[in-house]
Amino acid sequence: MVKTAWVFPGQGSQAVGMGIDIFDLPNSKEKFAQAEEILGWSVIDICQDEEKLASTIYTQPCLYVVESLLCDLLSEKQKPDLVAGHSLGEYIALYAAGVFEWSNGLRLVKRRAELMQNASGGMMAALMNFDREQLSQVISETPDVVLANDNSPAQVVISGTPDAVQTVMSKVKAKRAIPLNVSGAFHSPLMEAADNEYREILEAVEFQNAHIPVLSNVEPTPSTDASSLKQRLLKQMTGNVRWREISLALPELGIEKVIEIGPGNVLTGLIKRTCSNLTLQNIRSCSELPN
């Protein structure tokens, strides 16, 4: 039996019309109605509105709903040996592992999106094909900036105050350095105020032991322990996303095949550039589900 991991993309993966072929499935209608009751707006409508879907407050809940529904459909046919998710995707991974109930997960994502939408005063930038040693040294010498997303050997995201991020971009030689269109310094200590508010909400949600091991963003080692998984998630808003290490851990844990569940192919691209010996598959819609 081929050992398989399921991975779930985060906010960089939104796509207009995502999930459109699951809107009318009988099993999905109840979840969409439940989501509308929790959110106060229609996921189906937003998924077809490019302008609104680009806004964090809508993107995150829409991704959670669509990816979790695709996950449910795939679960009827097969089970993974391991799950992981990038940033927001960790919430769908935890749901897939049975750590919390679906509606509780959506309520958490709704509040997370609201707090991140309201964050201000920060900046993020992506760097491609850079000198990693030089980047580490410049970050260590520059206050108020951190490595937020360590995505692959050739791609990272830095996060901090605008001055600090610009300083790093000017000092580190990179093939490309692109400021990201976000309002806050996500996955950095500058999110502490939002994190403190969110922490009370997250701590109140009951976590169960996972029935599938989870690799967390801030700690890329497998765990099924409810308390450990909650503590790791509590650190996520201010901690960095260690996706490169998650990718490297997959073959070490015996994983042979990785299925990315959700719009786009961001994670399979990152994994391919980090570990070339894994079989990769994308499930972006119902049409790509196995028979």
C-alpha positions as a printed Julia matrix, in Angstrom:
291×3 Matrix{Float64}:
   0.0    0.0     0.0
   1.4    3.4    -1.03
   1.8    5.73    1.95
   0.0    8.98    1.15
  -0.11  12.48    2.62
  -2.86  15.01    2.0
  -1.84  18.67    1.99
  -4.07  21.74    2.0
  -3.13  25.15    0.52
  -3.67  28.49    2.24
  -4.5   31.99    1.17
  -2.29  32.3    -1.89
  -4.45  29.71   -3.65
  -7.82  31.4    -4.09
  -9.41  31.03   -7.52
 -12.66  32.43   -8.9
 -15.21  29.67   -9.38
 -13.36  27.3    -7.05
 -15.53  24.42   -5.92
 -18.2   25.28   -8.48
 -18.84  21.63   -9.32
 -19.6   20.74   -5.69
 -22.23  23.46   -5.2
 -25.11  21.22   -6.27
 -24.07  17.93   -4.69
 -26.71  16.77   -2.15
 -24.15  16.22    0.62
 -22.67  19.69    0.09
 -25.89  21.72    0.21
 -26.27  21.23    3.96
 -22.68  22.4     4.6
 -23.12  25.48    2.38
 -26.32  26.37    4.24
 -24.58  25.86    7.58
 -21.68  28.01    6.43
 -24.02  30.83    5.4
 -25.63  30.73    8.85
 -22.21  30.98   10.56
 -20.68  33.55    8.2
 -23.69  35.7     7.36
 -22.93  35.48    3.62
 -22.95  32.88    0.84
 -19.75  31.0     0.05
 -21.23  30.07   -3.34
 -21.8   33.72   -4.25
 -18.37  34.88   -3.05
 -16.56  32.1    -4.93
 -17.91  33.65   -8.14
 -16.99  37.25   -7.25
 -13.32  37.94   -8.06
 -13.12  41.25   -6.2
 -14.61  39.98   -2.95
 -12.79  36.65   -3.07
  -9.46  38.51   -3.07
 -10.25  39.95    0.37
  -8.87  38.01    3.35
 -12.16  38.17    5.23
 -13.82  36.14    2.45
 -10.87  34.13    1.12
 -10.11  32.17    4.25
 -13.65  30.9     5.04
 -14.25  30.07    1.35
 -11.04  28.02    1.19
 -11.93  26.23    4.43
 -15.41  25.29    3.16
 -14.37  24.22   -0.34
 -11.25  22.31    0.71
 -13.02  20.54    3.57
 -15.85  19.44    1.24
 -13.35  18.07   -1.29
 -11.62  16.35    1.62
 -14.92  14.76    2.73
 -15.57  13.47   -0.79
 -12.06  11.99   -1.1
 -12.38  10.44    2.39
 -15.26   8.32    1.09
 -12.8    6.62   -1.29
  -9.47   6.56    0.61
  -7.67   7.62    3.78
  -4.32   9.41    4.14
  -1.42   8.34    6.35
  -0.49  11.94    7.18
  -1.94  15.45    6.76
  -0.49  18.98    6.67
  -1.65  22.41    5.58
   0.07  25.68    4.71
  -0.99  28.52    7.06
  -4.81  28.52    6.8
  -4.54  25.03    5.31
  -3.52  23.68    8.72
  -7.13  24.19    9.85
  -8.42  21.9     7.09
  -5.7   19.38    7.93
  -6.83  19.36   11.57
 -10.45  18.94   10.49
  -9.44  16.08    8.16
  -7.69  14.42   11.12
 -10.84  14.66   13.27
  -9.33  17.18   15.72
 -12.36  19.48   15.8
 -15.92  19.56   14.53
 -16.47  21.22   11.12
 -18.56  24.18   12.29
 -16.11  24.95   15.11
 -13.31  25.02   12.57
 -15.27  27.45   10.37
 -15.96  29.75   13.33
 -12.23  29.8    14.12
 -11.37  30.59   10.51
 -14.01  33.35   10.38
 -12.51  35.1    13.41
  -8.95  34.54   12.2
  -9.83  36.13    8.86
 -11.45  39.14   10.55
  -8.41  39.76   12.74
  -5.99  39.38    9.84
  -8.14  41.64    7.65
  -7.97  44.35   10.3
  -4.21  44.04   10.85
  -2.25  47.06    9.66
   1.2   48.63    9.74
   3.08  45.64    8.41
   4.49  44.36    5.13
   5.38  41.03    3.56
   7.57  40.24    0.54
   8.43  37.08   -1.38
  12.05  36.35   -2.34
  12.97  33.86   -5.08
  16.39  32.37   -5.84
  18.4   34.04   -3.12
  21.45  33.36   -0.97
  19.99  31.7     2.14
  23.06  32.3     4.29
  23.07  35.99    3.36
  19.33  36.25    4.04
  19.7   34.73    7.52
  22.53  37.12    8.35
  20.68  40.23    7.14
  17.5   39.25    9.03
  19.53  38.68   12.21
  21.01  42.17   11.85
  17.69  43.89   11.06
  15.13  44.49   13.85
  11.37  44.03   13.23
  11.6   41.52   10.37
  11.41  37.71   10.35
  11.38  34.77    7.95
   7.6   34.2     7.86
   7.21  31.42    5.27
  10.12  29.1     4.52
   8.41  27.59    1.5
  11.19  25.86   -0.45
  14.97  26.09   -0.92
  14.37  28.8    -3.53
  11.33  30.67   -2.16
  10.63  32.41    1.15
   8.41  35.2     2.47
   9.68  37.8     4.92
   7.4   39.78    7.24
   7.78  42.86    9.42
   7.59  46.64    9.44
   7.72  48.25    5.96
  11.14  49.83    6.66
  12.62  46.56    7.89
  11.26  44.51    4.98
  12.52  47.07    2.46
  15.94  47.0     4.15
  16.2   43.22    3.76
  15.02  43.41    0.14
  17.7   45.99   -0.65
  20.53  44.05    0.99
  19.83  40.46   -0.11
  20.66  39.45   -3.65
  17.63  37.65   -5.1
  16.47  36.88   -8.63
  13.06  38.3    -7.68
  11.76  40.2    -4.65
   8.05  40.98   -4.71
   6.07  42.95   -2.1
   2.83  41.08   -1.29
  -0.58  42.72   -1.37
  -1.41  42.22    2.32
  -2.26  44.67    5.08
  -0.34  43.1     7.95
   2.91  41.4     8.88
   1.4   37.92    9.12
   3.36  35.1    10.79
   5.48  37.57   12.74
   5.6   38.98   16.29
   3.86  42.1    14.95
   0.63  40.02   14.98
   0.79  39.72   18.78
  -2.23  41.96   19.5
  -4.43  40.01   17.08
  -2.98  36.77   18.4
  -3.89  37.64   22.0
  -7.5   38.3    21.0
  -7.69  35.13   18.91
  -6.05  32.99   21.6
  -9.09  33.25   23.91
 -11.38  32.01   21.14
  -9.09  29.15   20.11
  -8.47  27.98   23.67
 -12.25  27.64   24.19
 -12.62  25.15   21.31
 -12.4   21.48   22.26
  -9.69  19.51   20.45
  -9.76  15.7    20.12
  -6.76  13.45   19.54
  -6.15  13.18   15.79
  -6.84   9.86   14.08
  -4.21  10.79   11.44
  -0.8   12.3    12.32
  -0.55  16.03   11.59
   2.57  18.01   10.63
   2.13  21.54   12.0
   3.47  24.78   10.49
   5.47  25.75   13.57
   6.58  22.19   14.42
   6.94  19.89   11.39
   6.97  16.62   13.32
   3.96  14.28   13.34
   1.57  14.46   16.28
  -1.86  13.11   17.15
  -2.03  14.6    20.66
  -4.89  17.09   21.06
  -3.07  19.3    23.55
   0.1   19.43   21.45
  -1.8   20.21   18.25
  -3.68  23.05   19.96
  -0.46  24.53   21.37
   1.11  24.41   17.93
  -1.89  26.14   16.36
  -1.84  28.79   19.09
   1.67  29.74   17.92
   0.78  29.89   14.24
  -0.32  33.53   13.87
   2.98  34.9    15.18
   5.17  31.92   14.23
   6.7   31.04   10.88
   5.43  28.5     8.36
   8.13  25.83    8.04
   6.87  24.32    4.79
  10.31  23.43    3.41
  10.89  21.28    6.5
   7.45  19.71    6.16
   8.3   18.79    2.56
  11.63  17.27    3.61
   9.9   15.3     6.39
   7.48  13.56    4.02
   9.9   11.02    2.46
  11.65  10.59    5.82
   8.3    9.46    7.25
   7.84   6.94    4.44
   5.39   9.04    2.39
   5.5    8.12   -1.31
   2.55  10.1    -2.68
   1.24  13.6    -1.89
  -2.25  14.81   -2.83
  -2.88  18.56   -2.73
  -6.56  19.23   -2.06
  -7.78  22.69   -3.05
  -7.48  25.31   -5.8
  -4.22  25.78   -7.65
  -1.03  23.72   -7.37
   1.12  25.92   -5.13
   2.06  23.21   -2.63
   2.8   20.5    -5.17
   5.11  23.0    -6.91
   6.92  23.78   -3.65
   7.21  20.1    -2.7
   8.5   19.18   -6.18
  11.29  21.76   -5.85
  12.2   20.41   -2.41
  11.73  16.62   -2.86
  11.86  15.36   -6.43
  11.19  11.7    -5.61
   7.52  11.95   -4.53
   4.46  11.2    -6.65
   2.31  14.35   -6.72
  -1.41  14.74   -7.47
  -3.85  17.66   -7.41
  -7.55  17.54   -6.57
  -8.95  20.98   -7.32
 -12.53  19.96   -8.1
 -14.9   16.99   -8.1
 -13.85  16.09  -11.65
 -10.36  15.23  -10.35
 -11.58  12.89   -7.6
 -10.79   9.18   -8.21
 -13.66   7.0    -9.41
